[in-house]
C-alpha cells in the first residue's frame, strides 16, 4: 500500500504498541514510537558526517510487507527544545523519487527516551521494495539509510545474514565492515547485541575498548549504565554502516541484562547469578528494576516493532519481543525470547557430586520460553504454509554432551537447551508429529560455528533415521566475543566437560553434530530457495583495527530437505 492510497487519522502516523491497537494521539512523549505529521520537509542541508547531531547515525529494523521501523538518536549537545525532526523516504539514493516526507513531533524527542527516536512506518510502504531514508534536524542532515520491505507471493529465493555476540571491549567490528556490502534482504541478530560488562571478564589484558560506566560499577547497575553501553557500541563506524545499509531483525540473549539471566518464579523477580545485586543484598525490587532498566534501554536503542505497555509494572507485561516475519511463500521466521520467561538453570546449586547425579533438566517445570511463547512457536510452525519454517533461537538446541554409545554421561552447558530437555522434546516432537519438513533453527550464543542435525531423541546416533530427524540447526560464530579457543588459551575455567569435549572431539561424542569450530569470528549468510538452502560461514579477523581485514569462507553447507541431506560444499 502506498502513501497516496493511505487513509490517515487526523494526518498523524500510526504506531503500534500491541497488535490492532493504534497509539493514542494524547499519549505522553515517553511512549515507544514517535508521532509524525506528513508534509514536505526541507532537506537541502549539509550531511552530518561528523556526527554533530546524528552522533549514532541511523538504522532500521523489523521490516514488514508494508513498513519498517526507522531509528535515530539526537546528540544531547545538539538538542533544541521544540525543534522539529524531519524524515524523507524515497525510491532512490538521490531522493529524486520521493515516497514520504514527514515531521516528527518535537514532544517525542526527549530525555525520557534518551533522545532516541523510533518511527513505525507500518502501512505506508509497498512490498518487496528497497527504500532510502534520511533525517534532518536543525541545519544538518543525517547520512542516508537503506531498508527493504518484505516480499509477498511466490519467491524464487531469499538471502539473509545472521550475526550474534558482539562484545565491544575485546574486539573490532571488522565483520560489520564486510557485512555492510553483502547483498542480503535483511540481517538477523540472535542476541548479545551488548554486554553488560565494563570489561569482558577474564580478558582484562586484551581490552581494546574500555568502558567506564556512569555508576562506576564493573557491570551495568541501572538504566544510565545500559544506555551508556548502547551508545558506546553504536558509535562504532563499522556497526553504523552495517545498520545504515540493512534492516536488522533483533532479539536478545542474556547479556542485554546480565550473564545467565533468568526469571526467579518463586520470588517473581529477575535472577542474575553473576550480578552484584543478587550476590549482595538480593533485593527482589532492585532486581525487578534492573530488568525494567534493561528492557527500556533495549527498546530505546534497538529498532524493533514490539509490544510495549508503558503502564505495566511486571516485566512480562511491559515488553514482549517474540514475533514473526513472513517472506512471501518461501520463509516464515519466528524470533523467540529465551531469557524473559525462562526458569533457573538446573543442576548448579549442589556439590559437584550432587550436580553430577542431578536430573532436574528432565523436569517439565524447566522452561526456556514459557508456555504461552512455546505454544505460539509450535502453532506457528505446524500451521505455516511457507516452504521453510525458520526459528531464530538464542542458545544451542542440539545436545552437547560427553557420551558413551550415544548415551549422555554429562552435559556441557545447562544454560542451553540441554538444561530444558522436556520442553525441547515437546517442541521437536510436535513438529515431527505434524509431518513438518524444511525446519531450520538459526542459533547464536556459543561463539562458535556449529552445524547439526536435530533429533527428537539424541540418544539415537543414526543420522539417517528419518523418523527421528526433525531438521537442522545452524550456529553462526560471534562477531567479536571471545570464543572457546580463546577462553581455554586464557586458562579460564569453562568447565571440565567443555574442555574435554574440545580436546576429545565434539563430534565423536555427539554424532548429530556435523561440524564444530570455535576459533573463528565473523558471520554467516543463508540463502533459501524451494529445493535447498545454502549456509556460508565467514571468518573475519577481529583482533586488529582493520575494516578491510580479509574475509575468508570458513565453510559452506547445503541442506536438501528431501532425504534430509546436510552436505559440505
Secondary structure, 3 states (H helix, E strand, C coil): CCHHHCCCECCECCCEEECCEECCCCCCCCCCCCCEEECCCCCCCEECCCCCCCCCCEEEECCCCCCCEEEEECCHHHCCCCCCEEEEEECCCCCCCEEEEEEECHHHCCHHHCCEEEEECCCCCCCCCEEEEEEEECCEECCCEEEECCCCCCCCEEEEEEECCCCCCCCCCHHHHHHCCCCCCEEEECCCCCCCECCCCCCHHHCCCCCCCCCCCCECCCHHHHHHHHHHHHCCHHHHHHHHHCEEEECCCCCCCCCCCEEECCCCEEECCCCHHHHCCCCHHHHHHHHHHHHHHHHHHCCCCCEECCCCCCHHHHEECCEEEEECCCEEEEECCCCCCCCCCCCCCCCHHHHHHCCHHHCCCCCCCCHHHHHHHHHHHHCCCCCEEEEEECCCCCCCEEEECCEEEEECCCCCHHHCHHHHHHHHHHHHHCCCCCEEEEECCCCCEEEEEEECCCCCCCCCCCCCEEEEEEECCCCCCCCHHHHHHCCCCCCHHHHHHHHHCHHHHCCCEEEEECCCCEEEEEEEECCCEEEEEEEECCCCCCCCCCEEEEEEEEEECCCCEEEEC
